[in-house]
Amino acid sequence: MKYNVKTSLLSLATISILTLSGCGNGTDNPSENNETENNATHSTQVSDEVIAAQREALANSLNGSEGAQAPRDIDSKTGKNTIDTITAPPFSEMNLCDIHFHKSAEHKGGEFTTYAGNGNGEGYGSGYKYSGTLTAAELAHAEIPDAHNPLYSGDTIEVHYAYASNPSATLGNGLGTCLTGASEGIQPLLRVETQVYVLVNDKTALDFVHLTAITGDGTVGNFHQAPYIPSDTGKAVQYEGSTTGPDYNEKASPYQVTWNVRPKIAKVNITTVKTWLEDNVFDEDHAHPVRNLVINPLLLSPIE
């Protein structure tokens, strides 16, 4: 398919993780004195009318040039967006540049179809959860504290392994690392390999530090890779979409992304997620909020 090169709406030099995952890098966390207030805010469930209004604002913001968006229901092939795009190469031919995750799955489908609720209208408390069952032992209380988005045994997370075609892409925090060295106004091809995990209190479950381990030195032919993404979680659904995050609940993201979303979950030891958040090359220290599921056919690409 023909590639429609889009001029960046933001300076490539100043793009932050806000663009890729829809929230800050953790430096804006409130003080301990405000933690109770923020937890209360994030647990608030707005009405269906609020979500409907956000979707209406998104539809009204369209001017005909926006490409297909994400996240979506991967079990549905419906899509009427015909903006020309090009599919990114396989991730094995691209440089890994960012890993982050969202509390609850941004996508719906496969084994994660249970709606978490409308949330607070800003991406907290929404998304989709594992639709299967867990044992009492797996659900035994364990917690990763956070003023914005605490995590508990039984929670679902969606991990985004972001790759860029840009040879100068570096490992780091946010979309800016994927665009390092790119020509002004030109977006490199982006691909996000997506795996949904369920946090369990089980030392024999998968180790998140291992799942996010990096190989390669980033040079041509020796790309940075995350080779330990599970290979037994079903055939990934590939589609053309965009960057996500709740900043785009009422406007379309201008950044094209090829998505690969695996339909089955994998169970991960919650303690190892805590370990990773305490020390990782991507400077990640919390779970990110989610964007509303995109359901407008005019903003969805058809899935073959």
PAFIMI-975927 format. One record per residue (C-alpha): residue in one letter; z, x, y. Coordinates in steps of 0.001 Angstrom, whole numbers, plus 500000, padded with zeros to 6 digits. Example, Ala and Ser with C-alpha at 12.3 -4.5 7.8 and 13.67 -1.06 7.14 Angstrom:
2
{node "A" {507800 512300 495500}};
{node "S" {507140 513670 498940}};
//
This chain:
304
{node "M" {500000 500000 500000}};
{node "K" {499274 501149 503523}};
{node "Y" {502285 502558 505385}};
{node "N" {503088 501032 508742}};
{node "V" {504791 503864 510695}};
{node "K" {507544 502421 512848}};
{node "T" {508867 503926 516036}};
{node "S" {512621 504452 515791}};
{node "L" {514723 502121 517923}};
{node "L" {517413 504784 518141}};
{node "S" {517282 508477 518872}};
{node "L" {517035 510346 515569}};
{node "A" {519505 512851 516924}};
{node "T" {522201 510263 517461}};
{node "I" {521818 507962 514462}};
{node "S" {525099 507573 512605}};
{node "I" {526281 505908 509427}};
{node "L" {526414 502694 511452}};
{node "T" {522684 502339 510836}};
{node "L" {522625 503021 507107}};
{node "S" {525726 501230 505924}};
{node "G" {526672 499109 508883}};
{node "C" {530039 500578 509828}};
{node "G" {531728 503652 511238}};
{node "N" {532775 506824 509468}};
{node "G" {536475 506034 509471}};
{node "T" {537459 507658 512780}};
{node "D" {537822 504237 514393}};
{node "N" {540500 503068 511957}};
{node "P" {543383 501375 513824}};
{node "S" {546786 502932 514032}};
{node "E" {549540 501971 511615}};
{node "N" {550956 499612 514270}};
{node "N" {547704 497609 514161}};
{node "E" {547232 497700 510380}};
{node "T" {548859 494331 509676}};
{node "E" {546836 492638 512390}};
{node "N" {543555 494103 511130}};
{node "N" {544263 493215 507502}};
{node "A" {544897 489638 508603}};
{node "T" {541632 489596 510545}};
{node "H" {539638 490967 507624}};
{node "S" {541090 488423 505200}};
{node "T" {540009 485523 507412}};
{node "Q" {537321 483276 505935}};
{node "V" {534915 481908 508525}};
{node "S" {533206 478580 508000}};
{node "D" {529803 478008 506418}};
{node "E" {528627 477020 509895}};
{node "V" {529339 480542 511202}};
{node "I" {527247 482126 508460}};
{node "A" {524482 479560 509016}};
{node "A" {524489 480393 512733}};
{node "Q" {524174 484104 511962}};
{node "R" {521203 483388 509707}};
{node "E" {519631 481223 512408}};
{node "A" {520080 484022 514970}};
{node "L" {518411 486439 512535}};
{node "A" {515452 484080 512131}};
{node "N" {515194 483566 515908}};
{node "S" {515169 487331 516501}};
{node "L" {511937 487819 514586}};
{node "N" {508798 488689 516526}};
{node "G" {506422 489145 513594}};
{node "S" {506658 492926 513262}};
{node "E" {509835 493234 511198}};
{node "G" {509531 494516 507671}};
{node "A" {511269 493110 504625}};
{node "Q" {515069 493225 504669}};
{node "A" {517987 493856 502321}};
{node "P" {520224 492919 500537}};
{node "R" {518777 490155 498397}};
{node "D" {519166 488230 495146}};
{node "I" {517541 490598 492649}};
{node "D" {517111 487763 490135}};
{node "S" {514665 486042 492481}};
{node "K" {511121 487356 493011}};
{node "T" {510486 485119 496018}};
{node "G" {509258 486807 499183}};
{node "K" {506728 486081 501925}};
{node "N" {506998 489218 504045}};
{node "T" {503606 490921 504083}};
{node "I" {504216 493771 506546}};
{node "D" {502424 496853 505133}};
{node "T" {504769 499387 503560}};
{node "I" {504596 502266 501161}};
{node "T" {506846 502708 498147}};
{node "A" {508972 505838 498292}};
{node "P" {508467 508456 495565}};
{node "P" {510834 508580 492571}};
{node "F" {514257 509866 493574}};
{node "S" {513673 512950 491403}};
{node "E" {511025 514003 493959}};
{node "M" {513259 513453 496999}};
{node "N" {516411 514968 498457}};
{node "L" {519722 513164 498118}};
{node "C" {521206 512918 501606}};
{node "D" {524032 510363 501552}};
{node "I" {526392 508540 499190}};
{node "H" {528620 505695 500353}};
{node "F" {529814 502378 498966}};
{node "H" {530620 498818 499987}};
{node "K" {533526 496635 498876}};
{node "S" {531908 493876 496809}};
{node "A" {528219 494081 496014}};
{node "E" {525834 493512 498897}};
{node "H" {523200 492399 496395}};
{node "K" {523483 489356 494162}};
{node "G" {522206 489112 490605}};
{node "G" {522612 490518 487143}};
{node "E" {526326 490807 486349}};
{node "F" {527510 490381 489950}};
{node "T" {526911 486780 490980}};
{node "T" {530414 485550 491893}};
{node "Y" {530566 484971 495640}};
{node "A" {533572 486645 497248}};
{node "G" {533473 484162 500139}};
{node "N" {532212 484100 503717}};
{node "G" {534680 486760 504798}};
{node "N" {535508 487291 508457}};
{node "G" {531888 487082 509648}};
{node "E" {531752 490862 510163}};
{node "G" {531224 491934 506563}};
{node "Y" {534825 492116 505393}};
{node "G" {535844 489845 502495}};
{node "S" {532296 488813 501625}};
{node "G" {529642 489956 499142}};
{node "Y" {529465 489455 495390}};
{node "K" {531868 490299 492583}};
{node "Y" {531566 491065 488885}};
{node "S" {531019 487771 487078}};
{node "G" {532477 488962 483761}};
{node "T" {536061 489272 482562}};
{node "L" {538495 492193 482497}};
{node "T" {541555 492815 480345}};
{node "A" {545091 492612 481647}};
{node "A" {545390 496369 481170}};
{node "E" {542265 497016 483251}};
{node "L" {543666 494775 485983}};
{node "A" {547108 496426 486048}};
{node "H" {547946 496995 489700}};
{node "A" {546478 500068 491358}};
{node "E" {545531 500314 495008}};
{node "I" {543579 502475 497427}};
{node "P" {545161 501679 500816}};
{node "D" {542976 501278 503893}};
{node "A" {543538 499416 507142}};
{node "H" {540030 497957 507048}};
{node "N" {539126 497528 503380}};
{node "P" {541831 498258 500775}};
{node "L" {540687 498446 497176}};
{node "Y" {542462 497098 494089}};
{node "S" {542007 497078 490337}};
{node "G" {539336 494506 489521}};
{node "D" {537401 494969 492762}};
{node "T" {533643 495393 492711}};
{node "I" {531915 498124 494725}};
{node "E" {528217 498770 495331}};
{node "V" {527346 502459 495582}};
{node "H" {524292 503592 497531}};
{node "Y" {522765 506936 496602}};
{node "A" {520376 507526 499519}};
{node "Y" {517330 509796 499211}};
{node "A" {514760 510951 501785}};
{node "S" {511240 512358 501521}};
{node "N" {512004 514624 504465}};
{node "P" {512189 518255 503162}};
{node "S" {514805 519046 505805}};
{node "A" {517157 516225 504785}};
{node "T" {520717 517445 504420}};
{node "L" {523856 516239 502658}};
{node "G" {526197 514461 505028}};
{node "N" {527508 511291 506610}};
{node "G" {524961 508615 507400}};
{node "L" {521281 508095 508043}};
{node "G" {521106 510992 510493}};
{node "T" {521386 513452 507596}};
{node "C" {518405 511788 505892}};
{node "L" {516336 512191 509072}};
{node "T" {517297 515790 509864}};
{node "G" {514238 517688 511047}};
{node "A" {511982 514628 511091}};
{node "S" {509326 514337 513766}};
{node "E" {510382 512269 516775}};
{node "G" {509769 508565 516158}};
{node "I" {508609 509019 512558}};
{node "Q" {510767 507681 509733}};
{node "P" {510628 509627 506461}};
{node "L" {510380 507534 503323}};
{node "L" {513809 506421 502166}};
{node "R" {514968 505318 498728}};
{node "V" {518372 503965 497728}};
{node "E" {519405 504123 494083}};
{node "T" {522037 501436 493661}};
{node "Q" {524774 501044 491054}};
{node "V" {527486 498386 491066}};
{node "Y" {530850 499457 489643}};
{node "V" {534067 497621 488836}};
{node "L" {537356 499405 489543}};
{node "V" {539728 499382 486566}};
{node "N" {543141 500872 485878}};
{node "D" {541913 502813 482853}};
{node "K" {541950 506597 482491}};
{node "T" {539200 506388 479860}};
{node "A" {536766 504636 482229}};
{node "L" {534052 506540 484086}};
{node "D" {535030 509281 486531}};
{node "F" {533694 508574 490028}};
{node "V" {533838 512238 491003}};
{node "H" {531477 513002 488116}};
{node "L" {529226 510022 488923}};
{node "T" {528673 511423 492425}};
{node "A" {528401 515101 491502}};
{node "I" {525466 516887 493147}};
{node "T" {522996 519392 491732}};
{node "G" {520218 521417 493380}};
{node "D" {520213 523374 496608}};
{node "G" {517919 521066 498602}};
{node "T" {514977 523443 498775}};
{node "V" {511434 522447 497845}};
{node "G" {511292 521899 494098}};
{node "N" {515083 522130 493782}};
{node "F" {516060 518848 495398}};
{node "H" {519624 517718 495885}};
{node "Q" {520208 515152 493144}};
{node "A" {522920 512841 491807}};
{node "P" {521967 513105 488132}};
{node "Y" {524928 511248 486641}};
{node "I" {524153 507701 487764}};
{node "P" {524645 505618 484597}};
{node "S" {521496 505228 482513}};
{node "D" {522714 502269 480452}};
{node "T" {523057 499585 483126}};
{node "G" {519678 497916 482682}};
{node "K" {516220 498362 484139}};
{node "A" {516517 498665 487895}};
{node "V" {514890 496021 490075}};
{node "Q" {512685 497767 492640}};
{node "Y" {511738 496146 495917}};
{node "E" {510901 496968 499515}};
{node "G" {513675 496260 502000}};
{node "S" {515676 497864 504781}};
{node "T" {518981 499474 505641}};
{node "T" {521916 497089 505361}};
{node "G" {525384 496520 506837}};
{node "P" {526740 493627 508943}};
{node "D" {525302 494988 512193}};
{node "Y" {522079 493364 510974}};
{node "N" {523476 489901 510279}};
{node "E" {521770 488592 513417}};
{node "K" {518860 491001 513854}};
{node "A" {516444 492736 511522}};
{node "S" {516927 496380 510595}};
{node "P" {513922 498490 511690}};
{node "Y" {514289 501017 508859}};
{node "Q" {512228 500658 505699}};
{node "V" {513879 501451 502349}};
{node "T" {512667 501275 498755}};
{node "W" {515530 499870 496692}};
{node "N" {516324 500328 493002}};
{node "V" {519187 498021 492001}};
{node "R" {520575 498169 488465}};
{node "P" {521565 494720 487159}};
{node "K" {524549 495678 484988}};
{node "I" {527922 496944 486157}};
{node "A" {529782 500031 484968}};
{node "K" {533558 500367 484891}};
{node "V" {535087 503244 486835}};
{node "N" {538643 504573 486915}};
{node "I" {540081 503498 490297}};
{node "T" {542158 506689 490529}};
{node "T" {538990 508821 490544}};
{node "V" {537562 506752 493413}};
{node "K" {540699 507515 495404}};
{node "T" {540286 511218 494594}};
{node "W" {536677 511161 495822}};
{node "L" {537575 509399 499067}};
{node "E" {540117 512117 499797}};
{node "D" {537530 514915 499533}};
{node "N" {533733 514615 499471}};
{node "V" {530820 516303 501226}};
{node "F" {529758 512982 502797}};
{node "D" {532982 512605 504793}};
{node "E" {533526 509149 503298}};
{node "D" {537091 507851 503300}};
{node "H" {536805 504077 502952}};
{node "A" {534756 501202 501563}};
{node "H" {532179 499730 503950}};
{node "P" {531675 496025 504748}};
{node "V" {528608 494070 503642}};
{node "R" {525643 492379 505269}};
{node "N" {524989 488698 504604}};
{node "L" {522613 488137 501708}};
{node "V" {519093 487773 503133}};
{node "I" {517624 484468 501943}};
{node "N" {514856 483837 504511}};
{node "P" {511564 484219 502556}};
{node "L" {509863 485590 505690}};
{node "L" {512234 488567 505513}};
{node "L" {511930 489206 501779}};
{node "S" {509241 491174 500017}};
{node "P" {507738 489711 496848}};
{node "I" {508957 491386 493654}};
{node "E" {506186 491974 491135}};
//
